[in-house]
Amino acid sequence: MEIRLRTDADMPALLAALKATHEVDKYPVLPNHVTREWLLEGDDGMAWVAEDGADVVGHVAVAETEEDPDSLSVHRLFVRPSARGHGVASALLTTVETYARLLGQDLFLEVLSHNVDAIHLYESRGWFRAGGYTAVWAGPDGNHAEINLFAAPHNDPTHVLRLGSGRPTE
Ligand SMILES: CC(C)(COP(=O)(O)OP(=O)(O)OC[C@H]1O[C@@H](n2cnc3c(N)ncnc32)[C@H](O)[C@@H]1OP(=O)(O)O)[C@@H](O)C(=O)NCCC(=O)NCCS
């Protein structure tokens, strides 16, 4: 398995993997978010894919954190369901963590409460919960998702993110 920078040629395989991920994990929550636009949203082009032979099996992106330009956020981490449990997400996360450490920046991510595999993965890698809030938007079931903020193991533990206005914090 190889981690390399994402290219435009990866999009069809990534969208197929994202569709399968939505069906299994409700990630993304809404079916109409299984699009190129959603996948690229908020990322400034810094993104990697995991490749197994000729197959693109996973993706992660990183971008400036909306609420704090001095830190980075992980975006759009997912692994095709048939490729899970072999360390693909761990390898993708290691890549992003190394990138942030080289830039000397703290690294955050947001994860919905129902994405329990992802939360387990972050906690097992030493990420720690740094807050949370209830989404202002409702999912297809009418419920407002609980969003958890996690901080990378290398973060300054006193670095608190001020979550955006209009987003109720705890
Ligand atoms: C969360 C997610 C990315 C994890 O992907 P993954 O590639 O299966 O993750 P990994 O293989 O790196 O780690 C998962 C487990 O496999 C184990 N593992 C790692 N290397 C392994 C190997 N060589 N062989 C077998 N298992 C291995 C890990 O220890 C971990 O086990 P754990 O249950 O004890 O934590 C995936 O489930 C997913 O795409 N979920 C939906 C999308 C999502 O929620 N994204 C998060 C958005 S914030």
PDBQT file of the ligand as one rigid body, heavy atoms in Angstrom, charges set to zero:
ROOT
HETATM    1  C1  LIG A 201     -12.546   5.128  10.391  1.00  0.00    +0.000 C 
HETATM    2  C2  LIG A 201     -11.951   4.485   9.144  1.00  0.00    +0.000 C 
HETATM    3  C3  LIG A 201     -11.333   5.584   8.283  1.00  0.00    +0.000 C 
HETATM    4  C4  LIG A 201     -10.883   3.478   9.587  1.00  0.00    +0.000 C 
HETATM    5  O1  LIG A 201     -10.263   2.929   8.417  1.00  0.00    +0.000 OA
HETATM    6  P1  LIG A 201      -9.317   1.597   8.489  1.00  0.00    +0.000 P 
HETATM    7  O2  LIG A 201      -8.421   1.653   7.307  1.00  0.00    +0.000 OA
HETATM    8  O3  LIG A 201     -10.149   0.408   8.686  1.00  0.00    +0.000 OA
HETATM    9  O4  LIG A 201      -8.486   1.906   9.808  1.00  0.00    +0.000 OA
HETATM   10  P2  LIG A 201      -7.154   1.105  10.263  1.00  0.00    +0.000 P 
HETATM   11  O5  LIG A 201      -7.072  -0.202   9.596  1.00  0.00    +0.000 OA
HETATM   12  O6  LIG A 201      -6.007   2.031  10.098  1.00  0.00    +0.000 OA
HETATM   13  O7  LIG A 201      -7.443   0.892  11.758  1.00  0.00    +0.000 OA
HETATM   14  C5  LIG A 201      -8.632   0.229  12.103  1.00  0.00    +0.000 C 
HETATM   15  C6  LIG A 201      -8.315  -1.010  12.867  1.00  0.00    +0.000 C 
HETATM   16  O8  LIG A 201      -7.511  -1.910  12.115  1.00  0.00    +0.000 OA
HETATM   17  C7  LIG A 201      -6.378  -2.313  12.921  1.00  0.00    +0.000 C 
HETATM   18  N1  LIG A 201      -5.233  -2.599  12.042  1.00  0.00    +0.000 N 
HETATM   19  C8  LIG A 201      -4.235  -1.763  11.757  1.00  0.00    +0.000 A 
HETATM   20  N2  LIG A 201      -3.331  -2.379  10.973  1.00  0.00    +0.000 NA
HETATM   21  C9  LIG A 201      -3.800  -3.619  10.733  1.00  0.00    +0.000 A 
HETATM   22  C10 LIG A 201      -3.332  -4.718   9.992  1.00  0.00    +0.000 A 
HETATM   23  N3  LIG A 201      -2.163  -4.682   9.306  1.00  0.00    +0.000 N 
HETATM   24  N4  LIG A 201      -4.103  -5.836   9.945  1.00  0.00    +0.000 NA
HETATM   25  C11 LIG A 201      -5.268  -5.888  10.629  1.00  0.00    +0.000 A 
HETATM   26  N5  LIG A 201      -5.756  -4.872  11.359  1.00  0.00    +0.000 NA
HETATM   27  C12 LIG A 201      -5.022  -3.745  11.430  1.00  0.00    +0.000 A 
HETATM   28  C13 LIG A 201      -6.145  -1.134  13.771  1.00  0.00    +0.000 C 
HETATM   29  O9  LIG A 201      -5.414  -1.497  14.939  1.00  0.00    +0.000 OA
HETATM   30  C14 LIG A 201      -7.541  -0.766  14.117  1.00  0.00    +0.000 C 
HETATM   31  O10 LIG A 201      -8.011  -1.687  15.042  1.00  0.00    +0.000 OA
HETATM   32  P3  LIG A 201      -8.743  -1.263  16.331  1.00  0.00    +0.000 P 
HETATM   33  O11 LIG A 201     -10.136  -1.691  16.097  1.00  0.00    +0.000 OA
HETATM   34  O12 LIG A 201      -8.082  -1.999  17.424  1.00  0.00    +0.000 OA
HETATM   35  O13 LIG A 201      -8.616   0.228  16.432  1.00  0.00    +0.000 OA
HETATM   36  C15 LIG A 201     -13.046   3.740   8.340  1.00  0.00    +0.000 C 
HETATM   37  O14 LIG A 201     -13.756   2.877   9.198  1.00  0.00    +0.000 OA
HETATM   38  C16 LIG A 201     -14.027   4.664   7.635  1.00  0.00    +0.000 C 
HETATM   39  O15 LIG A 201     -13.805   5.067   6.478  1.00  0.00    +0.000 OA
HETATM   40  N6  LIG A 201     -15.156   5.005   8.318  1.00  0.00    +0.000 N 
HETATM   41  C17 LIG A 201     -16.201   5.860   7.722  1.00  0.00    +0.000 C 
HETATM   42  C18 LIG A 201     -15.746   7.263   7.442  1.00  0.00    +0.000 C 
HETATM   43  C19 LIG A 201     -15.501   8.046   8.716  1.00  0.00    +0.000 C 
HETATM   44  O16 LIG A 201     -16.158   7.871   9.729  1.00  0.00    +0.000 OA
HETATM   45  N7  LIG A 201     -14.523   8.948   8.612  1.00  0.00    +0.000 N 
HETATM   46  C20 LIG A 201     -14.172   9.795   9.693  1.00  0.00    +0.000 C 
HETATM   47  C21 LIG A 201     -14.583  11.178   9.417  1.00  0.00    +0.000 C 
HETATM   48  S1  LIG A 201     -14.150  12.295  10.724  1.00  0.00    +0.000 SA
ENDROOT
TORSDOF 0
